[in-house]
Amino acid sequence: MTNQAQAEKISAGQGFIAALDQSGGSTPKALGLYGIESDGYANDAEMFDLIHGMRARIAEAPAFTGDKVVGAILFEMTMDREIAGKPTPTYMWEEKGVVPFLKVDKGLADEENGCQVMKPMPELDTLCERAAAKGVFGTKMRSVISAANEAGIRAVVSQQFMVGEQIIGHGLMPIIEPEVTISIADKSEAEDILLAELTSALDALPADQQVMLKLTLPNTANHYKPLVDHPRVMKVVALSGGYSREDANAKLAENTGMIASFSRALTEGLSAQQSDAEFNDTIASSIDSIYQASVAG
């Protein structure tokens, strides 16, 4: 796999990044929305088999191609499994033209100053080495901001960029994701602080380095446009954050240069009980609507 070709696909390609990286904690909810309740599996192994089946069904859908889906974020188990007889990252890139990314964080630490940094990742170097060997282009890691607290937001951004530097050292592109909770009363103020902290961290990067950013859709359209235009940023992608697909698409279309990286909003309406034709029609409609919102700006 050619990293340069993948980099060009992400930086210049038209489309969005599918987030297929539900972790162990969020998998039961994702399966529930897919029509498989907790009594539908006996243990974690069966649960992960079922969620991989859902992800494979999405990836194998005729509409899921690099024409509209430029990238896909994978869970570690997904990276290590196969789709249609090929390793998932290989299938994504060689069969679909979709650039593979990997979720690398291990969850969130307890809240401090209204924010949650990431738990320690002592095996990150080993995971990055495995990912690079499997043809993964980049990584994603999530922190959470639940208050407009400067100290908390600064800690989140500082950790993200420190870990991002470690990831860059393995030849991978880090997606830095400091998610702002959409329901907080001081969301706009938190976004102001976050913009300042991200700009400062980006300005400090060496001239030959870039990162990607995954951000909550802002209250004010084009609030993050300075980051879209920053020379150290390959791409700014948006998370749906709990918004419905319709609302997320409408907000995304107002933000020039941002593209989607939706998870729940992508899978909205899909069901294990659907026939292949119904499933493929539903995911095609979802992909088209998110694509249109991603290119509207």
DRENVEX-194834 format. One record per residue (C-alpha): residue in one letter; z, x, y. Coordinates in steps of 0.001 Angstrom, whole numbers, padded with zeros to 6 digits, always signed. Example, Ala and Ser with C-alpha at 12.3 -4.5 7.8 and 13.67 -1.06 7.14 Angstrom:
A+007800+012300-004500
S+007140+013670-001060
END
This chain:
M+000000+000000+000000
T-000870+001262+003455
N+001932+000999+005987
Q-000544+001349+008842
A-002475-001674+007629
Q+000761-003620+007359
A+001846-002515+010829
E-001448-003697+012278
K-001088-007012+010456
I+002306-007630+012047
S+001558-006320+015527
A-001905-007842+015943
G-002171-010539+013297
Q-002114-014206+014224
G+000526-016224+012401
F+004218-016226+011520
I+006761-014668+009158
A+008148-016839+006365
A+011876-016368+005744
L+012342-016632+001968
D+015632-014741+001921
Q+018385-017280+001267
S+021334-015316-000104
G+023923-016305-002687
G+025972-018132-000079
S+023121-020225+001301
T+021227-020797-001957
P+023121-023951-003068
K+022330-025642+000246
A+018694-024574+000065
L+018422-025916-003482
G+020124-029143-002447
L+017527-029686+000274
Y+014902-028958-002381
G+016265-031757-004544
I+018319-029691-007003
E+022039-030458-006765
S+024853-028201-007991
D+025022-030072-011319
G+021444-028952-011972
Y+022511-025420-012941
A+025417-024047-014933
N+025939-020644-013316
D+024681-018196-010695
A+021983-016824-012997
E+020439-020272-013407
M+020828-020922-009674
F+018921-017756-008786
D+016243-018567-011357
L+015733-021928-009661
I+015559-020517-006122
H+013092-017874-007283
G+011029-020654-008800
M+010985-022387-005426
R+009983-019206-003614
A+007272-018436-006157
R+005928-021981-005829
I+005694-021515-002055
A+004045-018095-002370
E+001519-019358-004915
A+000519-022359-002806
P-003126-022094-001673
A-002149-022361+002022
F+000315-019456+001813
T-001974-016582+002793
G-002201-013876+005417
D-004525-016077+007450
K-001489-017911+008861
V+001533-016208+007248
V+001546-012564+008337
G+004827-011633+006679
A+007590-012809+004348
I+011269-011821+004278
L+012541-011492+000712
F+015999-011585-000835
E+016853-008482-002897
M+016592-010389-006187
T+013215-011733-005090
M+011991-008196-004408
D+013077-007183-007904
R+011403-010147-009628
E+007768-011004-010260
I+005365-013685-009103
A+002315-014386-011263
G+003050-011296-013342
K+003253-008855-010426
P+006242-007410-008527
T+006882-009791-005623
P+006125-007291-002814
T+002887-006286-004562
Y+001895-009920-005068
M+002602-010743-001428
W+000474-007925-000025
E-002298-007456-002570
E-002849-011092-003575
K-001920-012917-000376
G-002285-010407+002466
V+001323-011106+003482
V+003502-008173+004616
P+006793-007965+002659
F+010174-007471+004343
L+013630-007295+002736
K+016947-008800+003817
V+019428-005920+003587
D+022692-007146+005124
K+025622-008114+002889
G+026938-010933+005031
L+029169-011237+008063
A+032539-009749+008935
D+035292-011947+010352
E+034762-013183+013904
E+036011-010957+016712
N+035412-011580+020419
G+033424-014671+019505
C+030946-012686+017381
Q+030456-011520+013813
V+029079-008080+013059
M+027726-007256+009613
K+029878-006222+006691
P+029601-002548+005675
M+026493-001636+003696
P+027475+001471+001707
E+024418+001214-000572
L+021883+000771+002239
D+020181+004136+001731
T+019633+003440-001961
L+018356-000073-001220
C+015936+001244+001410
E+014636+003862-001005
R+014005+001174-003640
A+012340-001096-001099
A+010042+001628+000186
A+009062+002526-003384
K+008141-001108-004038
G+005864-001289-000994
V+008190-003165+001343
F+007245-002658+005000
G+010498-003507+006752
T+013985-004974+006602
K+016015-007747+008200
M+019729-007921+008981
R+021699-010722+010647
S+024706-010824+012948
V+026033-013930+014710
I+026977-014554+018347
S+029132-017644+018932
A+030421-016963+022450
A+029214-015404+025695
N+031565-012470+025236
E+030270-009135+026515
A+032410-006983+024229
G+031477-009028+021175
I+027754-009053+021936
R+027762-005341+022745
A+029397-004628+019362
V+026752-006709+017584
V+023836-004969+019294
S+025350-001507+018914
Q+025817-001957+015171
Q+022349-003449+014717
F+020648-000499+016404
M+022815+002066+014616
V+021867+000582+011234
G+018290+000179+012460
E+018091+003919+013070
Q+019224+004512+009478
I+016496+002171+008229
I+013819+003828+010375
G+014826+007092+008681
H+013441+005659+005444
G+010093+004858+007017
L+010859+001124+007216
M+010596-001264+010173
P+013940-002929+010964
I+014068-006541+012114
I+017192-006734+014282
E+018646-010263+014204
P+021547-011085+016553
E+021544-014875+016073
V+023010-016972+018889
T+024551-020152+017474
I+022557-023081+018884
S+025556-025414+019252
I+027764-023333+021554
A+028401-024582+025093
D+027781-021179+026695
K+024519-020445+024851
S+022571-019677+028035
E+025219-017231+029203
A+025269-015558+025792
E+021485-015190+025958
D+021748-013515+029369
I+024212-010965+028005
L+022152-010441+024864
L+018983-009798+026858
A+020753-007119+028898
E+022282-005434+025846
L+019030-005461+023878
T+017096-004060+026827
S+019602-001233+027214
A+019457-000391+023497
L+015653-000483+023450
D+015430+001757+026514
A+017529+004330+024666
L+015213+004520+021654
P+012961+007580+021295
A+009419+007045+022557
D+007975+007198+019039
Q+010225+004493+017565
Q+009854+000723+017444
V+011894-002157+016076
M+011315-005870+015644
L+013645-008549+016992
K+014523-011911+015436
L+016130-014153+018035
T+017352-017706+018404
L+014945-019837+020437
P+016314-019579+023997
N+017420-022405+026269
T+015076-021144+028988
A+011442-020698+027992
N+010246-017073+028080
H+013787-015776+028573
Y+012981-012976+026123
K+009497-012228+027490
P+010697-008803+028776
L+011497-007926+025154
V+008106-009166+023940
D+006535-006782+026448
H+008855-003831+025749
P+006991-000784+024363
R+009728-000175+021744
V+009243-003663+020249
M+006549-004296+017637
K+007104-008066+017576
V+009660-010687+018600
V+010109-013460+016056
A+012125-016651+016376
L+014586-018192+013952
S+014875-021977+013718
G+018675-021797+013725
G+019278-025370+012625
Y+016647-027046+014786
S+014312-029411+012944
R+010815-028078+012378
E+009471-030412+015053
D+012017-029253+017640
A+011705-025589+016641
N+007921-025720+016907
A+008096-027383+020340
K+010512-024760+021650
L+008547-021889+020110
A+005291-023032+021714
E+006940-022588+025134
N+007704-018893+024518
T+004727-016621+025112
G+004290-013869+022545
M+007046-015000+020165
I+006120-016052+016633
A+008131-017999+014083
S+010281-016635+011291
F+011571-019915+009944
S+013513-020556+006735
R+014873-024093+006506
A+012259-025399+008934
L+009532-023971+006695
T+010823-025603+003523
E+011659-028947+005179
G+010139-031759+003134
L+009608-029742-000047
S+011031-031092-003299
A+011293-029888-006868
Q+010263-033400-007888
Q+006916-033243-006094
S+003730-032806-008082
D+001855-029581-007417
A-000634-031497-005290
E+002130-033130-003216
F+003985-029838-002888
N+000876-027929-001841
D-000071-030572+000714
T+003438-030540+002198
I+003689-026753+002481
A+000148-026600+003896
S+001124-029052+006628
S+004296-027078+007376
I+002430-023780+007513
D-000224-025203+009808
S+002289-026679+012266
I+004351-023479+012443
Y+001197-021412+012782
Q-000017-023568+015665
A+003317-023212+017448
S+003299-019446+016870
V-000146-018937+018404
A+000298-021519+021190
G+002016-019018+023460
END
